[in-house]
Amino acid sequence: MSWTARDFMGELEACEKLLAARNTQQMQDTLLAQLQSKLNNMGQPSPSDMVSCYEALDIGNLPEAMKEKLQETLDVLAAGAHQSNGATSLAAVAQTCTTFEHYLTEKDAAVLAGCSMWEGCRQIAFRLRMIGIKGMKESLKKRCTAILVWFHVHKQGNPVPAARVAYDLSLRLMTELKQSNTAIPPGATSLACYPPDPMRLPASHLEASYPNGLPAKKDLDGLATLMQHHIFVRSNGKLLQESLQPKVNVVLPAAPAQPLGTLDSEAKFVSSLMAFLKNAAASSSSQGAAEAPCEQTKASLPLQNGSVGEGAPGADAASLPLQNGLVAKSAEPAKTLEQFEAEHLAMLEARDKKPASGKQVAEDKQGDCGSKPASKAAGKSQAAKPGPKAGKPKAKAKVLKRPAAKALDLQPGADNRGCLRCRGCRNGCPTCLEENFGGLRLTRSEWLQRQQLYGYK
């Protein structure tokens, strides 16, 4: 959000109160730089806003030196000198400079070579503000970060920092630029894209941006390599993510040998079945001898879970009904869960390896549907096996076959002509025999001519 004239007037009142409490030269210089920076960041104000700012500055009790410098800044702002209508137009968005290292002076290079790269962010931000840059594009931010790393490596002899450190350095640089107290000089216009050679800037721009010396225009060998392989300014970049989370080969201990795994549904069924058997055994053992008749009665009833409880006194396991094809044997010792699973796995594997034949499938279907009465079965077996005194076999009865489907009764086509579908058949087809057929009718010879002409198949 840009600064407004009302914000400037409110800031003037706050500065007056602060100077009334602590009026020192250092405080005056700091407040003046802040006010000038905020005025430069203000958009193009209206004439009424400019009049309000002049009136507030005249009424205020600021020192005369501060008033004069602030009035000069307001004059530049009112005259529109911070904007231009040519190729060097002001940028209201992020700006870029493809050769920012050429804009550094000898003093800038000495400061960067003698301090850490974190402290160098302030010097880079100072130079950016002096040439009129308020915000950096991604390319400029990456280049400035690479310049800091270049001085850290080539001038101080340090190793190349990790990708995460370079990313944090770029964030620190952005923060320094936003919080910098360096005011943009009135003659330094903010350009959207700065020329590769700083000497191509207007003379007024160079004079305002470099009051103590012109730029050195030095090339930094190896800067492009640093930018390409070691500087990452995007948090979602693939290379940065790989550097943040390095791959670690973790060798896990070998797991003990386990039996063949079953499906989840089969494992749940087996576990529920074993739980039911354990509960049934516990309940039967907890009952007393006085409840023996009741136990015998319960043992004679069909079970719902497809098995028979263990230890039912006086009950015959063979006389109990079968559920789901499982036979309970109370005389056998209880099996463990592992044995039970291994047994049923073997049954499943055997069933999968040996597919049932057609005869077995028929027998299974016959068993599912129910067995036939014994008298009829016996009669059939006797009829199928004649005795030794039987005479000549009877002649086989004539087998009646199902009549074939009635052929479609087609009438001859109109004038013994067919259609394109029946290829000019003289008897026609169901399509051209319709009363409301309006398509092309033609004979076989006519269809053959069209076949040669149009390439019918």
C-alpha positions as a printed Julia matrix, in Angstrom:
457×3 Matrix{Float64}:
   0.0      0.0     0.0
   1.5      3.36   -1.09
   2.0      6.33    1.2
  -0.51     9.2     1.11
  -0.43    12.91    1.99
  -2.39    12.23    5.17
   0.24     9.72    6.27
   2.95    12.31    5.66
   1.19    14.92    7.79
   0.73    12.43   10.6
   4.41    11.47   10.38
   5.38    15.15   10.67
   3.48    15.5    13.95
   5.17    12.37   15.35
   8.61    13.7    14.34
   7.93    17.04   16.04
   7.06    15.3    19.32
  10.14    13.07   19.08
  12.46    16.02   18.44
  10.9     17.94   21.34
  11.89    15.07   23.63
  15.28    14.26   22.06
  16.66    16.97   19.75
  20.08    15.8    18.55
  21.8     16.04   15.2
  21.8     12.28   14.77
  18.07    12.15   15.46
  17.43    14.94   12.93
  19.41    13.18   10.21
  17.66     9.86   10.84
  14.16    11.36   10.79
  14.97    13.4     7.68
  16.13    10.31    5.81
  12.98     8.43    6.8
  10.67    11.24    5.69
  12.46    11.64    2.36
  12.31     7.89    1.74
   8.59     7.81    2.4
   7.98    10.81    0.18
   9.88     9.16   -2.66
   7.79     6.02   -2.26
   4.56     8.03   -2.5
   2.67     7.78   -5.76
   1.88    10.8    -7.92
  -0.16    13.0    -5.51
  -2.93    15.36   -6.55
  -2.4     19.17   -6.36
  -4.67    19.41   -3.32
  -2.56    16.8    -1.52
   0.63    18.7    -2.34
  -0.87    21.93   -0.95
  -1.81    20.12    2.27
   1.76    18.78    2.62
   3.27    22.28    2.12
   0.9     23.79    4.69
   1.64    21.08    7.25
   5.38    21.57    6.75
   5.12    25.38    7.19
   2.99    25.1    10.34
   5.23    22.47   11.92
   8.0     23.18   14.43
  10.75    21.23   12.7
  14.28    22.66   12.47
  14.86    24.98    9.52
  17.45    22.7     7.92
  14.98    19.82    7.89
  12.24    22.06    6.52
  14.39    23.22    3.62
  15.4     19.7     2.59
  11.84    18.41    2.9
  10.58    21.33    0.82
  13.1     20.44   -1.89
  11.84    16.87   -1.89
   8.26    18.1    -2.12
   9.21    20.38   -5.0
  10.65    17.47   -6.92
   7.56    15.42   -6.15
   5.21    18.23   -7.22
   7.09    18.93  -10.44
   6.93    15.25  -11.4
  10.7     14.98  -11.78
  10.58    11.44  -10.45
   8.67    10.37  -13.57
   9.48    10.45  -17.25
   7.56     9.76  -20.45
  10.34     8.06  -22.42
  12.2      4.77  -22.36
  13.43     5.62  -18.86
   9.93     5.51  -17.3
   9.44     4.96  -13.59
   8.7      1.41  -12.56
   5.83     0.9   -10.13
   6.73    -2.81   -9.9
   9.88    -4.83   -9.33
  12.93    -3.71  -11.28
  15.86    -5.56  -12.81
  19.48    -4.99  -13.76
  21.35    -7.67  -15.72
  24.85    -6.36  -14.84
  24.52    -4.98  -11.33
  28.16    -5.85  -10.55
  29.18    -3.08  -12.98
  27.28    -0.54  -10.86
  29.5     -1.16   -7.81
  32.2      1.36   -6.95
  35.69     0.7    -5.58
  34.44     1.59   -2.12
  31.54    -0.89   -2.42
  33.94    -3.67   -3.43
  36.27    -2.89   -0.51
  33.41    -2.97    1.98
  32.07    -6.28    0.61
  35.52    -7.86    0.68
  36.12    -6.85    4.28
  32.83    -7.92    5.91
  30.72   -11.05    6.05
  28.14   -11.69    3.38
  25.35   -11.08    5.91
  26.73    -7.61    6.71
  27.26    -7.01    3.01
  23.49    -7.07    2.47
  23.31    -3.55    3.87
  25.93    -2.26    1.41
  24.15    -3.88   -1.53
  20.84    -2.38   -0.38
  22.52     1.05   -0.11
  23.79     0.88   -3.69
  20.4     -0.33   -4.96
  18.65     2.6    -3.33
  21.21     5.08   -4.63
  20.59     4.13   -8.26
  16.8      4.25   -7.74
  15.8      0.6    -7.2
  12.88     0.07   -4.8
  12.05    -3.56   -5.52
  13.97    -6.43   -7.12
  12.83    -9.01   -9.6
  13.87   -12.6    -9.09
  16.78   -12.3   -11.54
  18.18    -9.23   -9.78
  17.74   -10.8    -6.36
  19.62   -13.89   -7.53
  22.43   -11.79   -9.01
  22.87    -9.68   -5.87
  22.96   -12.81   -3.71
  25.56   -14.35   -6.02
  27.7    -11.18   -5.71
  27.68   -11.51   -1.92
  28.65   -15.19   -2.16
  31.36   -14.38   -4.71
  33.12   -11.95   -2.33
  32.66   -14.48    0.49
  34.41   -17.21   -1.53
  36.96   -15.45   -3.79
  38.04   -12.56   -1.57
  37.85   -14.18    1.88
  38.78   -17.79    0.94
  35.67   -19.4     2.41
  33.94   -22.48    0.94
  30.77   -22.13   -1.08
  27.82   -22.05    1.34
  25.01   -24.57    1.16
  21.88   -23.94   -0.88
  19.83   -23.28    2.24
  22.3    -20.6     3.4
  22.16   -18.86    0.01
  18.36   -18.9     0.12
  18.33   -17.35    3.61
  20.83   -14.77    2.38
  18.46   -13.71   -0.4
  15.65   -13.26    2.13
  17.95   -11.16    4.3
  18.83    -8.99    1.29
  15.15    -8.35    0.52
  14.53    -7.35    4.14
  17.49    -4.95    4.12
  16.22    -3.26    0.96
  12.74    -2.78    2.39
  13.98    -1.47    5.74
  16.81     0.66    4.36
  16.9      4.28    5.56
  18.8      5.41    2.47
  16.66     7.89    0.57
  16.57     7.63   -3.21
  18.24    10.75   -4.61
  15.79    13.13   -6.32
  17.73    12.96   -9.58
  17.89     9.12   -9.63
  14.86     7.99  -11.6
  13.56     4.5   -10.9
  13.79     2.53  -14.13
  12.05    -0.74  -14.96
  15.23    -2.14  -16.55
  18.66    -0.6   -16.12
  21.14    -0.55  -19.02
  24.06    -3.01  -18.98
  26.54    -0.13  -18.93
  25.94     2.34  -16.07
  27.58     5.12  -18.14
  24.56     5.04  -20.45
  22.42     6.53  -17.69
  21.58    10.23  -17.96
  24.23    12.58  -16.6
  21.86    13.86  -13.9
  21.17    10.3   -12.82
  24.87     9.44  -12.57
  25.63    12.62  -10.64
  22.84    11.96   -8.15
  23.62     8.23   -7.7
  27.45     8.54   -7.51
  28.37    11.76   -5.67
  31.72    10.33   -4.48
  32.97     8.51   -7.56
  31.83     6.71  -10.7
  31.19     2.93  -10.85
  34.18     0.63  -11.32
  32.53    -1.63  -13.96
  34.51    -4.75  -12.96
  33.62    -8.26  -14.1
  33.49   -11.0   -11.45
  34.93   -14.25  -12.82
  32.82   -17.3   -11.88
  29.71   -15.29  -10.99
  27.56   -17.05  -13.63
  28.58   -20.47  -12.28
  27.58   -19.49   -8.76
  24.23   -18.23   -9.98
  23.48   -21.4   -11.93
  24.58   -24.1    -9.5
  24.64   -22.67   -5.99
  22.11   -19.81   -5.68
  18.43   -20.67   -5.21
  15.89   -17.97   -4.4
  12.7    -20.04   -4.72
  11.53   -22.05   -1.76
   9.72   -24.58   -3.96
  12.65   -25.25   -6.28
  13.52   -28.9    -6.83
  17.25   -28.45   -6.23
  16.6    -26.51   -3.03
  14.22   -29.19   -1.76
  16.81   -31.88   -2.42
  19.42   -29.88   -0.52
  17.02   -29.31    2.38
  16.1    -33.0     2.59
  19.12   -35.09    1.57
  18.56   -38.73    0.82
  19.84   -41.06    3.53
  20.22   -44.77    2.89
  18.9    -46.43    6.02
  19.63   -50.16    6.32
  16.86   -51.82    8.28
  17.48   -55.12   10.14
  16.33   -58.21    8.33
  12.89   -59.31    9.41
  12.46   -62.9    10.66
  11.12   -65.45    8.25
   7.33   -65.39    8.19
   4.88   -67.86    6.63
   3.15   -66.94    3.44
   0.95   -63.93    4.0
  -2.77   -64.18    3.44
  -5.24   -61.63    2.34
  -6.55   -59.15    4.88
 -10.05   -60.6     4.72
  -8.8    -64.14    5.38
  -6.61   -62.99    8.26
  -9.54   -61.16    9.86
 -11.73   -64.24    9.44
  -9.15   -66.54   11.02
  -8.53   -64.19   13.95
 -12.25   -63.79   14.64
 -12.74   -67.54   14.44
  -9.93   -68.24   16.91
 -11.28   -65.61   19.27
 -14.68   -67.26   19.17
 -13.18   -70.69   19.91
 -11.25   -69.32   22.89
 -14.36   -67.62   24.27
 -16.38   -70.81   23.82
 -13.74   -72.88   25.62
 -13.56   -70.37   28.47
 -17.32   -70.25   28.92
 -17.67   -74.06   28.87
 -14.9    -74.61   31.42
 -16.32   -72.0    33.82
 -19.65   -73.78   34.16
 -20.19   -76.29   36.96
 -21.23   -79.92   36.93
 -24.82   -78.94   37.76
 -25.12   -77.3    34.37
 -24.07   -80.45   32.47
 -27.58   -81.16   31.07
 -27.72   -77.62   29.8
 -24.34   -78.07   28.15
 -25.55   -81.24   26.46
 -28.57   -79.37   25.18
 -26.38   -76.56   23.87
 -24.03   -79.07   22.25
 -26.96   -80.53   20.28
 -27.83   -77.14   18.78
 -26.22   -75.9    15.52
 -23.53   -73.31   15.95
 -23.69   -70.02   14.07
 -19.99   -69.44   13.56
 -19.31   -72.61   11.65
 -17.55   -74.65   14.44
 -18.29   -76.72   17.53
 -17.27   -75.72   21.05
 -14.6    -77.71   22.79
 -15.04   -79.83   25.86
 -18.84   -80.31   25.74
 -19.41   -83.36   28.0
 -21.68   -86.07   26.78
 -21.98   -84.67   23.29
 -21.1    -86.65   20.2
 -19.15   -84.56   17.72
 -20.3    -86.73   14.82
 -23.97   -86.09   15.64
 -23.55   -82.3    15.53
 -24.63   -80.46   12.37
 -22.03   -79.07   10.04
 -21.73   -75.37    9.3
 -19.53   -73.99    6.49
 -17.9    -77.39    5.97
 -15.96   -77.44    9.3
 -16.08   -80.48   11.61
 -15.33   -79.97   15.29
 -13.45   -82.73   17.13
 -13.51   -82.22   20.84
 -11.12   -85.08   21.4
  -8.29   -83.4    19.49
  -6.05   -80.92   21.33
  -6.53   -77.22   20.62
  -4.45   -75.86   17.73
  -2.49   -72.67   17.88
  -3.24   -69.74   15.6
  -0.12   -70.37   13.51
  -1.04   -74.03   12.96
  -4.58   -73.13   12.04
  -3.39   -70.53    9.5
  -0.78   -72.89    7.99
  -3.37   -75.66    7.58
  -5.89   -73.45    5.82
  -3.2    -71.86    3.64
  -2.17   -75.32    2.47
  -5.79   -76.08    1.61
  -6.12   -72.86   -0.36
  -2.89   -73.45   -2.28
  -3.9    -77.01   -3.12
  -7.26   -75.81   -4.38
  -5.65   -73.15   -6.58
  -3.04   -75.54   -8.04
  -5.56   -78.31   -8.88
  -8.55   -76.81  -10.68
 -11.69   -78.86  -10.41
 -12.61   -80.98  -13.45
 -15.97   -80.86  -15.18
 -17.1    -84.0   -13.38
 -16.17   -82.63   -9.99
 -17.94   -79.34  -10.75
 -21.04   -81.29  -11.72
 -20.85   -83.32   -8.53
 -20.42   -80.15   -6.49
 -23.42   -78.59   -8.17
 -25.41   -81.72   -7.56
 -24.34   -81.7    -3.92
 -25.32   -78.05   -3.56
 -28.74   -78.59   -5.08
 -29.41   -81.61   -2.88
 -29.22   -85.37   -3.46
 -31.96   -87.2    -5.3
 -34.17   -89.75   -3.56
 -32.56   -93.12   -3.06
 -35.37   -95.04   -4.79
 -35.04   -93.13   -8.05
 -31.27   -93.39   -7.99
 -31.47   -97.13   -7.43
 -33.99   -97.51  -10.26
 -31.74   -95.7   -12.66
 -28.74   -97.77  -11.68
 -30.69  -101.0   -12.26
 -31.94   -99.79  -15.6
 -28.48   -98.77  -16.66
 -26.99  -102.19  -15.79
 -29.06  -104.99  -17.43
 -28.75  -108.51  -16.02
 -27.0   -111.41  -17.78
 -30.33  -112.86  -19.03
 -31.42  -109.72  -20.71
 -32.28  -110.0   -24.38
 -31.26  -107.81  -27.23
 -30.92  -104.18  -26.38
 -33.81  -102.06  -27.37
 -33.46   -99.81  -30.35
 -32.48   -96.31  -29.45
 -35.34   -93.91  -29.43
 -35.28   -91.24  -32.1
 -33.92   -88.02  -30.7
 -36.03   -85.04  -31.59
 -33.96   -82.0   -32.46
 -35.05   -78.47  -31.93
 -36.29   -77.02  -35.22
 -34.08   -74.44  -36.82
 -35.04   -70.83  -36.67
 -37.43   -69.8   -39.39
 -35.63   -68.09  -42.24
 -36.59   -64.54  -43.0
 -39.22   -64.52  -45.69
 -37.99   -61.95  -48.19
 -40.02   -60.87  -51.16
 -38.34   -59.89  -54.4
 -37.29   -56.27  -54.47
 -39.03   -53.64  -56.51
 -38.17   -54.3   -60.16
 -35.63   -56.9   -59.0
 -33.44   -54.16  -57.59
 -31.72   -53.89  -54.24
 -29.87   -51.14  -52.39
 -26.29   -50.24  -51.52
 -26.47   -52.32  -48.35
 -27.41   -55.58  -50.13
 -25.11   -54.73  -53.09
 -27.99   -54.71  -55.61
 -29.44   -58.09  -54.65
 -32.56   -58.81  -56.7
 -34.38   -60.17  -53.65
 -33.61   -57.04  -51.66
 -32.92   -56.86  -47.95
 -34.88   -55.84  -44.81
 -33.73   -52.27  -45.38
 -34.88   -51.73  -48.95
 -38.02   -53.89  -48.51
 -39.45   -51.35  -46.1
 -42.39   -49.46  -47.52
 -40.98   -46.1   -46.51
 -37.48   -46.79  -47.92
 -36.3    -43.7   -49.82
 -32.74   -44.64  -50.61
 -31.05   -45.53  -53.88
 -32.28   -48.7   -55.64
 -30.04   -50.39  -58.19
 -29.36   -53.74  -59.82
 -26.36   -55.94  -59.31
 -24.68   -54.75  -62.52
 -25.24   -51.12  -61.55
 -23.73   -51.79  -58.13
 -20.66   -53.4   -59.74
 -20.18   -50.3   -61.87
 -20.34   -48.07  -58.79
 -17.9    -50.42  -57.07
 -15.31   -49.86  -59.78
 -16.04   -46.16  -59.82
 -16.01   -45.45  -56.06
 -13.94   -48.39  -54.81
 -16.62   -50.17  -52.78
 -15.58   -53.26  -50.86
